[in-house]
Amino acid sequence: MASLPLLSPAHLMTLGMFIFGMDSIPYQDLQRRMSWRHEESDRFGRRAASQYAGPGEDTITLAALIVPEVAGSYGAIERLIEMADTGDNWPLIDGLGRVLGHYRIEAIDTGHVGIMAGGLPRGQNFSMDLKRVDG
């Protein structure tokens, strides 16, 4: 019987060398949308004929609330922005060690919550859209 790998509860996922976790960005929501392409040809008096043409888009959205007093770091968001600025793609690996594919950062959304004196946020909402770029 195969044993499960020893997992760290602080390690949720990696994108390249960036580790999502309790000390960086502990995402609380992950949505993945996968699609498949079917090309269609119109036919007179009948439904369109279709043929499977291969995989379509594969996108992932991660969402988090970063509260540095509890978990997360504002500096981690800056690191992801720097990664996005390169336009590169990186392997995305879940906490169990499964490679999900190579993804690039398509968008990052942030928002401040619980503004304190001096305009400093107590927390920051974060979401990031990833798009798969490998075959």
JORARA-V259047 format. One record per pair of residues at least 24 apart in sequence whose ideal C-beta (glycine too) atoms are under 10 Angstrom apart, sorted by the first residue. I is the first residue (numbers start at 1). J is the second residue. If there is no record, write none. Layout:
I | J
I | J
This chain:
4 | 96
5 | 95
5 | 96
5 | 97
7 | 95
7 | 96
7 | 97
8 | 95
9 | 95
10 | 71
10 | 95
11 | 93
11 | 94
11 | 95
12 | 62
12 | 64
12 | 94
12 | 95
13 | 60
13 | 62
13 | 92
13 | 93
13 | 94
13 | 95
13 | 96
13 | 98
13 | 100
14 | 90
14 | 91
14 | 92
14 | 93
14 | 94
14 | 95
14 | 97
14 | 99
15 | 60
15 | 62
15 | 80
15 | 83
15 | 89
15 | 90
15 | 91
15 | 92
15 | 93
15 | 100
15 | 102
15 | 103
15 | 104
15 | 105
15 | 128
15 | 130
16 | 83
16 | 88
16 | 89
16 | 90
16 | 91
16 | 92
16 | 93
16 | 102
16 | 103
17 | 79
17 | 83
17 | 90
17 | 91
18 | 76
18 | 79
18 | 80
18 | 82
18 | 83
18 | 90
19 | 76
19 | 93
19 | 95
20 | 62
20 | 64
20 | 72
20 | 76
20 | 80
20 | 92
20 | 94
20 | 95
20 | 128
21 | 71
21 | 72
21 | 73
21 | 76
21 | 95
22 | 70
22 | 71
22 | 72
22 | 73
23 | 68
23 | 71
23 | 72
23 | 73
23 | 76
24 | 64
24 | 66
24 | 71
24 | 72
24 | 73
24 | 75
24 | 76
24 | 77
24 | 79
24 | 80
25 | 62
25 | 63
25 | 64
25 | 65
25 | 66
25 | 71
25 | 72
25 | 73
25 | 74
25 | 76
25 | 77
25 | 79
25 | 80
25 | 124
25 | 126
25 | 128
26 | 64
26 | 65
26 | 66
26 | 67
26 | 70
26 | 71
26 | 72
26 | 73
26 | 76
27 | 61
27 | 62
27 | 63
27 | 64
27 | 65
27 | 66
27 | 72
27 | 126
27 | 127
27 | 128
28 | 62
28 | 63
28 | 64
28 | 65
28 | 71
28 | 126
29 | 61
29 | 62
29 | 63
29 | 64
29 | 65
29 | 127
30 | 60
30 | 61
30 | 62
30 | 63
30 | 64
30 | 94
31 | 59
31 | 60
31 | 61
31 | 62
31 | 63
31 | 127
31 | 129
32 | 58
32 | 59
32 | 60
32 | 61
32 | 62
32 | 100
32 | 130
32 | 132
33 | 57
33 | 58
33 | 59
33 | 60
33 | 61
34 | 58
34 | 59
34 | 60
34 | 132
35 | 59
54 | 135
55 | 132
55 | 135
56 | 132
57 | 131
57 | 132
58 | 100
58 | 101
58 | 103
58 | 130
58 | 131
58 | 132
58 | 133
58 | 134
59 | 103
59 | 106
59 | 129
59 | 130
59 | 131
59 | 132
60 | 92
60 | 100
60 | 101
60 | 103
60 | 106
60 | 128
60 | 129
60 | 130
60 | 131
60 | 132
61 | 106
61 | 107
61 | 109
61 | 127
61 | 128
61 | 129
61 | 130
62 | 108
62 | 126
62 | 127
62 | 128
62 | 129
62 | 130
63 | 109
63 | 125
63 | 126
63 | 127
63 | 128
64 | 123
64 | 124
64 | 125
64 | 126
64 | 127
64 | 128
65 | 111
65 | 113
65 | 123
65 | 124
65 | 125
65 | 126
66 | 110
66 | 113
66 | 121
66 | 123
66 | 124
66 | 125
66 | 126
67 | 113
67 | 114
67 | 121
67 | 122
67 | 123
67 | 124
68 | 121
68 | 122
68 | 123
68 | 124
69 | 122
69 | 123
70 | 123
72 | 123
72 | 124
72 | 126
73 | 124
74 | 110
74 | 121
74 | 123
74 | 124
74 | 126
76 | 126
77 | 108
77 | 110
77 | 124
77 | 126
77 | 128
80 | 105
80 | 108
80 | 126
80 | 128
81 | 105
81 | 108
81 | 110
81 | 128
83 | 108
84 | 108
84 | 128
88 | 133
89 | 130
89 | 131
89 | 132
89 | 133
89 | 134
90 | 130
90 | 133
91 | 134
92 | 130
92 | 132
99 | 134
100 | 130
100 | 132
101 | 130
101 | 131
101 | 132
101 | 133
101 | 134
101 | 135
102 | 130
102 | 131
102 | 132
102 | 133
102 | 134
102 | 135
103 | 129
103 | 130
103 | 131
103 | 132
103 | 133
103 | 134
104 | 129
104 | 130
104 | 131
104 | 132
104 | 133
105 | 129
105 | 130
105 | 131
106 | 130
106 | 131
107 | 131
